[in-house]
C-alpha cells in the first residue's frame, strides 16, 4: 500500500475501531506501539523533557510518547 497511516493509542479497543472505520473508507493504517523505552529516553537531567530520540529511528513513536505526557483522560 502506497499510503499507510499510523495509529497510536493506549486503548486497544479504540485503536481497533478506529482502524476498522478508516479502512471502511479506504484509509489504510497500522497500529503502532507506544514504547516505554522511547518514553524513558525523554527523561533529562538538564531539561524538563527531551523531545527527540538519541538514535536515528523511532521518531514517530517518540513523538507519540511525548504527546502522551500532555494528554489526560477527560
N, CA, C and O atoms as a MOPAC input file, in Angstrom:
PM7 MOZYME 1SCF
protein

 N      0.83500 1    -1.18900 1     0.00000 1
 C      0.00000 1     0.00000 1     0.00000 1
 C      0.87500 1     1.24600 1     0.00000 1
 O      1.82500 1     1.36300 1     0.77400 1
 N      0.54100 1     2.14700 1    -0.86200 1
 C      1.33100 1     3.36800 1    -1.01100 1
 C      1.16700 1     4.31800 1     0.17500 1
 O      2.15300 1     4.84800 1     0.68700 1
 N     -0.05400 1     4.53000 1     0.60400 1
 C     -0.32700 1     5.44100 1     1.71800 1
 C     -0.85600 1     4.64700 1     2.90200 1
 O     -1.94800 1     4.08200 1     2.84900 1
 N     -0.08200 1     4.61300 1     3.95100 1
 C     -0.44400 1     3.86200 1     5.14500 1
 C     -0.17500 1     4.74500 1     6.34700 1
 O      0.96500 1     5.14800 1     6.58100 1
 N     -1.21100 1     5.04700 1     7.10900 1
 C     -1.06400 1     5.91400 1     8.27500 1
 C     -0.81300 1     5.11500 1     9.53400 1
 O     -1.10900 1     3.92200 1     9.60000 1
 N     -0.27100 1     5.77700 1    10.52000 1
 C     -0.01800 1     5.14000 1    11.80000 1
 C     -1.07200 1     5.53200 1    12.82200 1
 O     -1.53600 1     6.67200 1    12.83800 1
 N     -1.44300 1     4.59900 1    13.66400 1
 C     -2.38300 1     4.85100 1    14.76100 1
 C     -1.63300 1     4.60900 1    16.06100 1
 O     -1.06000 1     3.53900 1    16.26700 1
 N     -1.63900 1     5.60200 1    16.93100 1
 C     -1.08700 1     5.45000 1    18.28100 1
 C     -2.23300 1     5.60100 1    19.26900 1
 O     -2.98000 1     6.57700 1    19.20700 1
 N     -2.37700 1     4.65700 1    20.16800 1
 C     -3.42400 1     4.74600 1    21.18700 1
 C     -3.03800 1     3.86100 1    22.36500 1
 O     -2.42800 1     2.80500 1    22.19600 1
 N     -3.40200 1     4.30900 1    23.55400 1
 C     -3.19000 1     3.46300 1    24.72700 1
 C     -4.45200 1     2.65200 1    25.02900 1
 O     -4.55400 1     2.02100 1    26.08100 1
 N     -5.40300 1     2.67200 1    24.10700 1
 C     -6.66100 1     1.92800 1    24.23900 1
 C     -6.79500 1     1.02400 1    23.01200 1
 O     -7.15100 1     1.49200 1    21.93000 1
 N     -6.50800 1    -0.27300 1    23.18100 1
 C     -6.50000 1    -1.21600 1    22.05400 1
 C     -7.86600 1    -1.32000 1    21.39000 1
 O     -7.94900 1    -1.43900 1    20.16700 1
 N     -8.92200 1    -1.27900 1    22.16800 1
 C    -10.27200 1    -1.36900 1    21.59500 1
 C    -10.56400 1    -0.15700 1    20.71200 1
 O    -11.09900 1    -0.30200 1    19.61300 1
 N    -10.21500 1     1.02900 1    21.19000 1
 C    -10.41400 1     2.23800 1    20.39700 1
 C     -9.59200 1     2.18400 1    19.11000 1
 O    -10.09600 1     2.51900 1    18.03800 1
 N     -8.33000 1     1.76400 1    19.21200 1
 C     -7.45800 1     1.69000 1    18.04100 1
 C     -8.03100 1     0.73200 1    16.99600 1
 O     -7.99900 1     1.02800 1    15.80200 1
 N     -8.55300 1    -0.41200 1    17.43900 1
 C     -9.14000 1    -1.38200 1    16.50900 1
 C    -10.37500 1    -0.80500 1    15.82300 1
 O    -10.55300 1    -0.98600 1    14.61800 1
 N    -11.22400 1    -0.11700 1    16.57500 1
 C    -12.42300 1     0.50700 1    15.98800 1
 C    -12.03300 1     1.61400 1    15.00900 1
 O    -12.62400 1     1.73300 1    13.93600 1
 N    -11.04700 1     2.41500 1    15.37500 1
 C    -10.57600 1     3.49700 1    14.50600 1
 C    -10.01900 1     2.92500 1    13.20500 1
 O    -10.30800 1     3.43400 1    12.12200 1
 N     -9.21700 1     1.86200 1    13.31600 1
 C     -8.63100 1     1.20800 1    12.13800 1
 C     -9.73100 1     0.65700 1    11.23600 1
 O     -9.68100 1     0.82800 1    10.01800 1
 N    -10.72000 1    -0.00100 1    11.82600 1
 C    -11.82800 1    -0.56600 1    11.05500 1
 C    -12.61200 1     0.53100 1    10.33300 1
 O    -12.94100 1     0.38600 1     9.15600 1
 N    -12.90700 1     1.61000 1    11.02300 1
 C    -13.64000 1     2.71600 1    10.41600 1
 C    -12.83200 1     3.35200 1     9.28600 1
 O    -13.37200 1     3.62900 1     8.21500 1
 N    -11.55400 1     3.58100 1     9.52100 1
 C    -10.70200 1     4.18100 1     8.50000 1
 C    -10.64400 1     3.29500 1     7.25700 1
 O    -10.72600 1     3.79100 1     6.13300 1
 N    -10.50300 1     1.99700 1     7.45600 1
 C    -10.41600 1     1.08900 1     6.31600 1
 C    -11.73200 1     0.99000 1     5.56300 1
 O    -11.73800 1     0.66800 1     4.37400 1
 N    -12.84000 1     1.26000 1     6.22900 1
 C    -14.13600 1     1.22300 1     5.54600 1
 C    -14.25900 1     2.33000 1     4.49800 1
 O    -15.11900 1     2.26400 1     3.61900 1
 N    -13.40500 1     3.33900 1     4.59100 1
 C    -13.38900 1     4.42600 1     3.60200 1
 C    -12.04400 1     4.45100 1     2.86200 1
 O    -11.61300 1     5.49100 1     2.36500 1
 N    -11.39400 1     3.28000 1     2.80100 1
 C    -10.11900 1     3.08800 1     2.07900 1
 C     -8.98200 1     3.96300 1     2.59600 1
 O     -8.12700 1     4.39600 1     1.82400 1
 N     -8.97400 1     4.21900 1     3.88700 1
 C     -7.88000 1     4.94900 1     4.53100 1
 C     -7.14200 1     3.93600 1     5.40200 1
 O     -7.48400 1     3.74400 1     6.56800 1
 N     -6.13200 1     3.29400 1     4.82900 1
 C     -5.48000 1     2.16600 1     5.48700 1
 C     -4.43900 1     2.63100 1     6.50100 1
 O     -3.76000 1     3.63900 1     6.30800 1
 N     -4.33600 1     1.87200 1     7.57900 1
 C     -3.45500 1     2.26800 1     8.66600 1
 C     -2.91300 1     1.03500 1     9.37600 1
 O     -3.30000 1    -0.09800 1     9.09100 1
 N     -2.00800 1     1.29400 1    10.30500 1
 C     -1.40800 1     0.23600 1    11.10400 1
 C     -1.25500 1     0.76300 1    12.52600 1
 O     -0.82400 1     1.89800 1    12.73100 1
 N     -1.60600 1    -0.05500 1    13.49400 1
 C     -1.45400 1     0.33700 1    14.89400 1
 C      0.01500 1     0.20000 1    15.26700 1
 O      0.61100 1    -0.86500 1    15.10600 1
 N      0.59500 1     1.29300 1    15.76800 1
 C      2.00000 1     1.31800 1    16.15500 1
 C      2.12200 1     1.31600 1    17.67800 1
 O      1.21700 1     1.78200 1    18.37000 1
 N      3.21800 1     0.80200 1    18.19900 1
 C      3.35100 1     0.67400 1    19.65100 1
 C      3.69000 1     1.99600 1    20.34300 1
 O      4.32500 1     2.88000 1    19.76800 1
 N      3.25700 1     2.09600 1    21.56100 1
 C      3.69800 1     3.17100 1    22.45600 1
 C      4.80400 1     2.54800 1    23.30600 1
 O      4.53300 1     1.81000 1    24.25200 1
 N      6.03100 1     2.85000 1    22.96200 1
 C      7.18600 1     2.18400 1    23.55400 1
 C      7.60800 1     2.82100 1    24.87200 1
 O      7.87400 1     4.02100 1    24.93500 1
 N      7.66700 1     2.01500 1    25.91500 1
 C      8.14500 1     2.50800 1    27.20700 1
 C      9.61700 1     2.91000 1    27.13400 1
 O     10.05500 1     3.80700 1    27.85300 1
 N     10.37900 1     2.24300 1    26.26200 1
 C     11.79100 1     2.59700 1    26.10500 1
 C     11.92400 1     4.00400 1    25.54000 1
 O     12.76900 1     4.77400 1    25.99800 1
 N     11.10100 1     4.35400 1    24.55100 1
 C     11.14000 1     5.70800 1    23.98200 1
 C     10.68700 1     6.73200 1    25.02400 1
 O     11.20600 1     7.84700 1    25.07400 1
 N      9.72700 1     6.35000 1    25.84400 1
 C      9.24800 1     7.25300 1    26.89300 1
 C     10.36500 1     7.53700 1    27.89100 1
 O     10.56500 1     8.67900 1    28.30700 1
 N     11.08300 1     6.49700 1    28.26800 1
 C     12.16900 1     6.64000 1    29.23900 1
 C     13.28300 1     7.54200 1    28.69400 1
 O     13.90900 1     8.28500 1    29.45000 1
 N     13.52900 1     7.47500 1    27.37100 1
 C     14.59200 1     8.28300 1    26.76700 1
 C     14.30100 1     9.77600 1    26.80600 1
 O     15.20900 1    10.58300 1    26.60700 1
 N     13.05500 1    10.15600 1    27.05900 1
 C     12.72400 1    11.58100 1    27.11100 1
 C     13.11600 1    12.22500 1    28.43200 1
 O     13.13700 1    13.45000 1    28.54500 1
 N     13.42200 1    11.41800 1    29.41800 1
 C     13.86400 1    11.97100 1    30.69600 1
 C     15.19500 1    12.69800 1    30.50100 1
 O     16.04000 1    12.25400 1    29.72400 1
 N     15.37700 1    13.80200 1    31.19800 1
 C     16.57500 1    14.61300 1    31.01800 1
 C     17.06500 1    15.13600 1    32.35500 1
 O     16.27300 1    15.41500 1    33.25600 1
 N     18.36800 1    15.26500 1    32.47300 1
 C     18.95200 1    15.84200 1    33.67500 1
 C     19.03900 1    17.36300 1    33.59500 1
 O     19.18800 1    18.02600 1    34.62100 1
 N     18.94900 1    17.92700 1    32.38300 1
 C     19.12500 1    19.36800 1    32.21700 1
 C     17.86300 1    20.08300 1    31.72700 1
 O     17.84500 1    21.31100 1    31.64000 1
 N     16.82400 1    19.33700 1    31.41100 1
 C     15.57100 1    19.94400 1    30.94700 1
 C     14.40400 1    19.17200 1    31.53200 1
 O     14.57500 1    18.06900 1    32.05100 1
 N     13.22800 1    19.75000 1    31.44700 1
 C     12.04900 1    19.03800 1    31.92500 1
 C     11.79600 1    17.77800 1    31.10300 1
 O     11.36100 1    16.75100 1    31.62400 1
 N     12.08400 1    17.88400 1    29.79600 1
 C     11.75200 1    16.79600 1    28.89300 1
 C     12.52400 1    16.94500 1    27.58400 1
 O     12.64000 1    18.05100 1    27.05600 1
 N     13.05000 1    15.83900 1    27.06000 1
 C     13.67300 1    15.86000 1    25.73300 1
 C     12.62000 1    15.41600 1    24.73300 1
 O     11.85000 1    14.50400 1    25.03400 1
 N     12.55600 1    16.02500 1    23.55600 1
 C     11.55000 1    15.64000 1    22.56800 1
 C     12.17000 1    15.03800 1    21.31800 1
 O     11.61400 1    15.17700 1    20.22800 1
 N     13.30900 1    14.37300 1    21.45200 1
 C     13.95400 1    13.71500 1    20.32600 1
 C     14.66800 1    12.46900 1    20.83600 1
 O     15.13200 1    12.44100 1    21.97600 1
 N     14.75800 1    11.43800 1    19.99800 1
 C     15.45600 1    10.21700 1    20.41800 1
 C     16.97200 1    10.35800 1    20.28600 1
 O     17.45000 1    11.18200 1    19.50600 1
 N     17.72200 1     9.56700 1    21.03500 1
 C     19.18300 1     9.53400 1    20.92400 1
 C     19.62100 1     8.85700 1    19.63400 1
 O     20.70000 1     9.14100 1    19.11400 1
 N     18.80400 1     7.98200 1    19.13000 1
 C     19.13500 1     7.19900 1    17.94900 1
 C     18.39700 1     7.75800 1    16.73500 1
 O     17.62300 1     8.70600 1    16.86700 1
 N     18.62300 1     7.19300 1    15.57500 1
 C     18.04400 1     7.71700 1    14.35300 1
 C     16.76000 1     7.04000 1    13.92500 1
 O     16.38900 1     7.13500 1    12.75500 1
 N     16.07300 1     6.36600 1    14.81600 1
 C     14.82700 1     5.69200 1    14.45100 1
 C     13.81200 1     5.87800 1    15.58400 1
 O     14.16300 1     6.32100 1    16.67800 1
 N     12.56700 1     5.53800 1    15.31000 1
 C     11.52200 1     5.63300 1    16.32800 1
 C     11.01900 1     7.03900 1    16.54400 1
 O     10.45100 1     7.32900 1    17.59700 1
 N     11.21000 1     7.93500 1    15.56800 1
 C     10.79300 1     9.32300 1    15.74300 1
 C      9.29800 1     9.48300 1    15.93500 1
 O      8.86200 1    10.27900 1    16.76600 1
 N      8.50200 1     8.72900 1    15.17300 1
 C      7.04600 1     8.82800 1    15.30800 1
 C      6.59700 1     8.28800 1    16.66500 1
 O      5.70800 1     8.85300 1    17.30200 1
 N      7.21400 1     7.19900 1    17.10000 1
 C      6.87500 1     6.62400 1    18.40600 1
 C      7.27700 1     7.59100 1    19.51700 1
 O      6.52200 1     7.79700 1    20.46700 1
 N      8.45600 1     8.17900 1    19.40000 1
 C      8.89700 1     9.16300 1    20.39100 1
 C      7.94400 1    10.34900 1    20.43100 1
 O      7.61800 1    10.84400 1    21.51000 1
 N      7.49300 1    10.81100 1    19.26300 1
 C      6.55300 1    11.92700 1    19.21000 1
 C      5.23700 1    11.56100 1    19.89400 1
 O      4.66200 1    12.37600 1    20.61600 1
 N      4.76500 1    10.34600 1    19.66900 1
 C      3.52000 1     9.90300 1    20.31500 1
 C      3.68900 1     9.83700 1    21.83100 1
 O      2.79300 1    10.23600 1    22.57500 1
 N      4.82500 1     9.33700 1    22.28500 1
 C      5.06500 1     9.25800 1    23.72500 1
 C      5.21000 1    10.65400 1    24.32900 1
 O      4.78500 1    10.88300 1    25.46200 1
 N      5.80300 1    11.58400 1    23.58800 1
 C      5.91700 1    12.97500 1    24.03000 1
 C      4.51700 1    13.56400 1    24.23100 1
 O      4.23200 1    14.15300 1    25.27400 1
 N      3.64600 1    13.40500 1    23.23100 1
 C      2.28000 1    13.93400 1    23.33600 1
 C      1.50000 1    13.26400 1    24.45700 1
 O      0.68700 1    13.90600 1    25.12100 1
 N      1.74600 1    11.96800 1    24.67100 1
 C      1.04600 1    11.21700 1    25.73100 1
 C      1.26500 1    11.86000 1    27.10200 1
 O      0.38700 1    11.80400 1    27.96300 1
 N      2.41600 1    12.45900 1    27.29800 1
 C      2.69900 1    13.09300 1    28.58600 1
 C      1.82800 1    14.32300 1    28.85400 1
 O      1.70900 1    14.77000 1    29.99500 1
 N      1.22200 1    14.86500 1    27.79600 1
 C      0.41600 1    16.07400 1    27.95100 1
 C     -1.06400 1    15.85600 1    27.75500 1
 O     -1.85100 1    16.78400 1    27.94000 1
 N     -1.46700 1    14.64700 1    27.38400 1
 C     -2.87300 1    14.33800 1    27.15100 1
 C     -3.41400 1    13.62000 1    28.37900 1
 O     -2.80400 1    12.67200 1    28.87500 1
 N     -4.54100 1    14.07100 1    28.85600 1
 C     -5.15900 1    13.43200 1    30.00600 1
 C     -6.55200 1    12.93700 1    29.63000 1
 O     -7.18000 1    13.45900 1    28.70900 1
 N     -7.02200 1    11.93300 1    30.34600 1
 C     -8.38700 1    11.44100 1    30.14600 1
 C     -9.36000 1    12.43500 1    30.72300 1
 O     -9.16100 1    12.95500 1    31.82100 1
 N    -10.41000 1    12.69500 1    29.98200 1
 C    -11.44900 1    13.61500 1    30.47100 1
 C    -12.79300 1    12.98800 1    30.33600 1
 O    -13.79900 1    13.60100 1    30.69300 1

